[in-house]
């Protein structure tokens, strides 16, 4: 199984806080300085049915362009939020992407870390260890981790956690050429959702996802469109509807691809005609290259 994970190292130090923690005082309560460092990636790939795996060296988070935003949060045992901050890769103001400095009062917490893609206009809400949601735009490539953290003394404490990719990825490849009347593509998934439980990595709803994609290639060329969603189970089969729209939102072409097998951390490719006049009668092929290849004709 090919799997990308993010290493996270958390250090609590009995030393003075950095500038980021100087203003973190809660009712004169003793605070423990906390340093969180998002480390690297371990990439493993191979057949599920084989014991043999191929592994490459860890990659620093700043070198993986798929993660453009990192959200770190700590929640108290009663569920209330103690701390939350988001870093954007392109807006670090001289700081290091993936390194956090904060202070926490003594107590027990659940740490949540979310690494994700990001584009202007995205709205992402992390509200608890069991709910994170893309409330505008569409789902991006997403990694999550949760970890129990107990702050009992100022004695240095080192912790580690792992961020796992929790999205299914779908790539739609046209074998015909994009026509001038097409403005966007609408992809409708019959199941899954845009909200995820960071603790389980599964969708919190299973009502389906509608994504509208623009800029998927130029007129006169074949195109590739990529979209993500969260699944309600690790593997899930669903119908996918592909529509092309003109500038006024009028549907030019509709194709329903039935019973598409999806899996978390799997890339599933749909390949076929999308723009031709006879597109409604075309067949699509499916294959996957994050997990063992899965070729399905329908």
C-alpha positions as CSV (number, residue, x, y, z in Angstrom):
1,X,0.0,0.0,0.0
2,X,1.3,3.4,-0.9
3,X,1.0,5.7,2.1
4,X,2.2,9.2,2.7
5,X,2.5,10.3,6.4
6,X,3.8,13.3,8.1
7,X,6.0,13.0,11.2
8,X,5.2,15.5,14.0
9,X,7.5,16.1,16.9
10,X,6.3,17.9,20.0
11,X,8.6,19.2,22.6
12,X,7.6,20.8,25.9
13,X,10.5,22.8,27.4
14,X,11.0,24.2,30.9
15,X,12.6,27.3,29.4
16,X,11.4,30.8,28.5
17,X,8.8,31.0,25.8
18,X,9.5,32.4,22.3
19,X,7.8,35.7,21.2
20,X,4.8,33.7,20.1
21,X,4.2,32.6,23.7
22,X,5.0,35.7,25.7
23,X,1.3,36.9,25.8
24,X,-0.1,33.5,26.7
25,X,-1.0,33.9,30.4
26,X,-4.2,32.4,31.7
27,X,-5.4,33.8,35.1
28,X,-1.8,33.7,36.4
29,X,-1.9,30.0,35.9
30,X,1.5,28.3,35.4
31,X,2.1,27.7,31.7
32,X,4.3,25.1,30.0
33,X,6.1,26.2,26.9
34,X,5.3,24.0,24.0
35,X,7.1,23.6,20.7
36,X,5.5,21.7,17.9
37,X,7.6,20.7,14.8
38,X,6.0,19.1,11.8
39,X,8.9,16.9,10.6
40,X,9.0,14.8,7.4
41,X,7.2,12.3,5.2
42,X,7.6,8.5,5.2
43,X,6.5,7.2,1.8
44,X,5.7,3.5,1.5
45,X,4.4,1.8,-1.6
46,X,3.6,-1.7,-2.6
47,X,0.9,-4.3,-3.2
48,X,-1.4,-4.9,-0.3
49,X,-1.1,-8.7,-0.9
50,X,2.7,-8.6,-0.8
51,X,4.9,-8.5,2.3
52,X,7.6,-6.7,0.3
53,X,7.5,-2.9,0.4
54,X,9.6,-0.2,-1.1
55,X,10.4,2.8,1.1
56,X,12.2,6.0,0.4
57,X,13.8,8.5,2.9
58,X,11.7,11.0,4.8
59,X,11.0,14.3,3.1
60,X,10.8,17.6,5.0
61,X,7.3,19.0,5.1
62,X,8.5,22.3,3.5
63,X,9.4,20.3,0.4
64,X,6.0,18.7,-0.1
65,X,4.0,21.3,-2.0
66,X,0.7,19.4,-1.5
67,X,0.5,20.8,2.1
68,X,0.0,24.5,1.9
69,X,-1.7,25.0,5.3
70,X,-1.2,23.5,8.7
71,X,-3.7,23.8,11.5
72,X,-2.7,22.9,15.1
73,X,-5.2,22.8,17.9
74,X,-5.4,21.6,21.5
75,X,-8.7,20.7,23.2
76,X,-9.4,20.2,26.9
77,X,-10.8,17.0,28.2
78,X,-14.3,18.6,28.3
79,X,-14.0,19.4,24.6
80,X,-13.4,23.1,24.9
81,X,-10.7,24.6,22.7
82,X,-7.5,25.8,24.5
83,X,-5.5,26.8,21.4
84,X,-5.7,26.9,17.7
85,X,-3.5,28.4,15.0
86,X,-3.1,28.0,11.2
87,X,0.1,28.5,9.2
88,X,0.0,29.2,5.5
89,X,3.0,28.1,3.5
90,X,3.1,31.4,1.6
91,X,2.6,33.7,4.5
92,X,5.2,32.7,7.2
93,X,6.8,36.2,7.7
94,X,10.3,34.8,8.2
95,X,9.1,31.9,10.4
96,X,9.6,28.2,9.5
97,X,6.6,26.4,8.0
98,X,5.7,23.5,10.3
99,X,7.2,24.8,13.5
100,X,4.9,26.1,16.2
101,X,5.6,27.8,19.6
102,X,2.9,28.1,22.3
103,X,2.2,27.7,25.9
104,X,-0.4,25.5,27.7
105,X,-1.6,25.3,31.3
106,X,-1.2,22.1,33.2
107,X,-3.8,19.6,32.2
108,X,-4.9,16.9,29.7
109,X,-5.4,17.7,26.1
110,X,-6.2,16.2,22.7
111,X,-3.8,17.6,20.1
112,X,-5.2,17.8,16.5
113,X,-3.0,18.6,13.5
114,X,-4.4,19.0,10.0
115,X,-2.2,19.4,6.9
116,X,-4.0,20.4,3.7
117,X,-4.0,22.0,0.3
118,X,-5.1,25.6,0.1
119,X,-6.4,28.0,-2.4
120,X,-7.6,31.6,-2.0
121,X,-11.3,31.6,-0.9
122,X,-11.1,28.2,0.9
123,X,-12.8,28.2,4.3
124,X,-11.8,25.3,6.6
125,X,-13.2,24.9,10.1
126,X,-11.7,22.7,12.8
127,X,-14.1,22.7,15.7
128,X,-13.2,19.6,17.7
129,X,-11.1,16.4,17.6
130,X,-14.1,14.8,15.8
131,X,-15.1,17.5,13.3
132,X,-13.2,19.4,10.6
133,X,-15.0,20.7,7.5
134,X,-14.4,22.5,4.2
135,X,-17.3,24.9,4.4
136,X,-16.7,26.6,1.0
137,X,-14.9,25.6,-2.2
138,X,-14.0,22.0,-2.3
139,X,-12.1,19.3,-0.4
140,X,-8.3,19.5,-0.7
141,X,-5.6,16.9,-0.2
142,X,-5.8,16.4,3.6
143,X,-3.7,14.8,6.3
144,X,-4.8,14.5,9.9
145,X,-3.5,13.3,13.3
146,X,-4.8,13.3,16.9
147,X,-2.7,12.7,20.0
148,X,-3.3,12.7,23.7
149,X,-1.0,15.2,25.5
150,X,-0.7,15.5,29.3
151,X,1.0,18.6,30.6
152,X,1.9,17.8,34.2
153,X,5.3,19.5,34.9
154,X,7.8,21.7,33.3
155,X,10.1,18.8,32.8
156,X,11.0,18.5,29.1
157,X,8.7,16.0,27.3
158,X,9.1,14.7,23.8
159,X,6.0,13.3,21.9
160,X,5.5,12.0,18.4
161,X,2.5,11.6,16.1
162,X,1.8,10.7,12.5
163,X,-0.4,12.5,10.0
164,X,-2.1,10.2,7.5
165,X,-3.7,11.2,4.2
166,X,-7.5,10.6,4.7
167,X,-8.9,11.7,1.3
168,X,-9.8,9.7,-1.8
169,X,-8.6,11.3,-5.0
170,X,-10.4,11.1,-8.3
171,X,-8.8,12.1,-11.6
172,X,-10.9,12.6,-14.8
173,X,-9.0,12.3,-18.0
174,X,-10.7,13.3,-21.3
175,X,-9.7,11.4,-24.4
176,X,-11.3,14.0,-26.6
177,X,-10.6,17.7,-27.0
178,X,-12.1,20.4,-24.9
179,X,-14.6,22.5,-26.8
180,X,-14.9,26.3,-26.7
181,X,-18.4,26.3,-25.1
182,X,-17.3,24.5,-22.0
183,X,-16.7,26.8,-19.0
184,X,-16.5,24.4,-16.1
185,X,-17.0,20.8,-15.0
186,X,-19.3,19.6,-12.3
187,X,-18.5,16.3,-10.5
188,X,-21.2,14.8,-8.2
189,X,-20.4,12.0,-5.8
190,X,-23.4,10.1,-4.6
191,X,-21.9,9.4,-1.2
192,X,-19.1,10.6,1.1
193,X,-18.8,14.2,2.4
194,X,-16.8,17.4,2.9
195,X,-16.4,17.0,6.6
196,X,-14.0,14.6,8.4
197,X,-13.5,13.2,11.9
198,X,-9.8,13.8,12.5
199,X,-9.7,11.0,15.1
200,X,-11.1,8.3,12.7
201,X,-10.2,9.9,9.4
202,X,-13.7,9.1,8.1
203,X,-16.4,11.4,6.8
204,X,-18.9,12.7,9.3
205,X,-21.7,12.6,6.8
206,X,-22.5,10.4,3.8
207,X,-24.8,12.6,1.8
208,X,-22.5,13.1,-1.2
209,X,-20.3,15.9,-2.6
210,X,-20.7,18.3,-5.5
211,X,-17.6,19.9,-6.8
212,X,-17.4,22.5,-9.6
213,X,-14.0,22.7,-11.3
214,X,-12.7,25.5,-13.5
215,X,-9.5,25.8,-15.5
216,X,-9.3,22.0,-16.3
217,X,-7.2,22.4,-19.4
218,X,-7.4,24.6,-22.5
219,X,-9.7,24.6,-25.5
220,X,-8.5,22.2,-28.2
221,X,-6.6,19.9,-25.9
222,X,-7.4,16.9,-23.8
223,X,-7.9,17.7,-20.1
224,X,-7.3,16.4,-16.6
225,X,-9.5,17.3,-13.7
226,X,-8.7,16.3,-10.1
227,X,-11.0,16.3,-7.1
228,X,-11.0,14.9,-3.5
229,X,-13.6,13.7,-1.0
230,X,-13.8,12.1,2.4
231,X,-15.3,8.6,2.6
232,X,-17.6,7.2,5.2
233,X,-15.7,3.9,5.3
234,X,-12.1,3.1,4.3
235,X,-13.4,1.6,1.0
236,X,-16.6,2.8,-0.6
237,X,-18.4,2.3,-3.9
238,X,-20.5,5.0,-5.4
239,X,-21.9,6.5,-8.6
240,X,-20.1,9.6,-10.0
241,X,-21.8,12.0,-12.3
242,X,-19.7,14.1,-14.7
243,X,-21.2,17.2,-16.3
244,X,-19.8,19.9,-18.5
245,X,-21.3,23.4,-18.2
246,X,-21.3,26.5,-20.3
247,X,-20.7,30.0,-19.0
248,X,-24.4,30.4,-18.0
249,X,-24.4,27.1,-16.1
250,X,-26.3,25.2,-18.8
251,X,-25.5,21.4,-18.8
252,X,-23.8,20.5,-22.1
253,X,-23.0,16.8,-21.3
254,X,-23.8,14.4,-18.6
255,X,-22.2,11.0,-17.9
256,X,-23.0,8.8,-14.9
257,X,-20.2,6.3,-14.0
258,X,-21.8,3.6,-11.9
259,X,-20.3,1.7,-9.0
260,X,-16.9,3.4,-8.9
261,X,-14.7,1.8,-6.1
262,X,-12.9,4.4,-4.0
263,X,-10.5,4.1,-1.1
264,X,-8.8,6.5,1.2
265,X,-5.3,7.3,0.0
266,X,-6.1,5.9,-3.4
267,X,-6.0,7.7,-6.7
268,X,-8.8,6.5,-9.0
269,X,-8.7,7.6,-12.7
270,X,-11.7,7.8,-14.9
271,X,-10.7,8.0,-18.6
272,X,-13.1,8.6,-21.6
273,X,-14.8,11.1,-23.8
274,X,-16.1,14.2,-22.1
275,X,-16.7,16.8,-24.8
276,X,-17.7,15.0,-27.9
277,X,-21.2,15.0,-29.3
278,X,-21.4,11.2,-28.8
279,X,-19.9,11.4,-25.3
280,X,-23.1,10.1,-23.7
281,X,-22.5,6.7,-25.2
282,X,-18.8,6.4,-24.3
283,X,-17.3,4.0,-21.8
284,X,-15.0,5.1,-19.0
285,X,-12.1,3.1,-17.6
286,X,-11.0,3.2,-14.0
287,X,-7.5,2.6,-12.6
288,X,-5.8,3.4,-9.3
289,X,-2.1,4.0,-8.6
290,X,-2.0,4.8,-4.8
291,X,-3.2,1.3,-4.0
292,X,-2.9,-1.8,-6.3
293,X,-4.2,-0.9,-9.8
294,X,-7.9,-1.6,-10.3
295,X,-9.1,-1.6,-13.9
296,X,-12.8,-1.6,-14.4
297,X,-14.7,-1.3,-17.7
298,X,-18.3,-0.2,-17.7
